[in-house]
């Protein structure tokens, strides 16, 4: 079956512009996560969705970052007024339930965002 | 707050040699522990995970890891490394209550030489 997909794979934008990054989770997975991976670092948690609602958005760095999952499937991460420091690989993951010892997060290939 | 330390940024081993990647964690309760591998251009792939029970965990691709509570460690091992194992390896800790909020280490990049 299909894994987690993310589009675009690469995005180059100019400082101050608005960008949207899309994540298609594995079908039937209720939990969805966004992470940001800066150069030389491990993935850093941004936000967790359970169904349509953001259950934990404590990792979003500031109010320029926002994410939605309106139908409980596809999610979009939105970044306003991009800054050079936003340049990173944005990873999406999904899991079947979000809780429980057997729940495993499956990651997409990521979107590499470059802000010039 | 939970945290993970991977003290080795880069490791080089010869093909066929044994491998051990170090990981130390900080978590108040019994942690969920993970090892992921990331190859260039690919997503993170789960190698193995520990929740409870047997402290020696077997994973995919011939990897294993041992949970040592007294040392707060979860080191990854492989008896004989293959050239295809060259990648970046991430240790991670997840909360055991509620949903699995996962915190990753900074990674260890493995180079395999012939």
Interface residues (C-beta under 8 A of the other chain):
Chain A: X3 X4 X31 X33 X35 X40 X41 X42 X43 X44 X45 X48 X50 X55 X56 X91 X93 X95 X98 X99 X101 X103 X104 X105 X106 X107 X108 X109 X110
Chain B: X4 X32 X36 X41 X42 X43 X44 X45 X46 X49 X51 X52 X90 X92 X98 X99 X100 X101 X102 X103 X104 X105 X106 X107
